[in-house]
Amino acid sequence: MDFRDLLHAAQCGDRIACAQMLKLYAPLLEREAKVDGVLDQELYSELCEETLRAILQFKSPEVTEQ
């Protein structure tokens, strides 16, 4: 499954696809959730929730044929 298919599946409510999307972004989320070099679990959870919201709200640009 390519990224576009995974994104579409997640947007359609596929929980496995959502988990896979979060797994893709986990290194970034973990890095951003560190405070003084220590992972802040509450911040990490918030970032995961916001990432899922962004995935669900994302509208891909229409591809126009020329």
ZIQUIZI-V764339 format. One line per field, one symbol per residue. ss: DSSP state (H for helix, E for strand, L for the rest). Layout:
ss: ???
This chain:
ss: LLHHHHHHHHHLLLHHHHHHHHHHHHHHHHHHLEELLEELHHHHHHHHHHHHHHHHHLLLLLLLLL
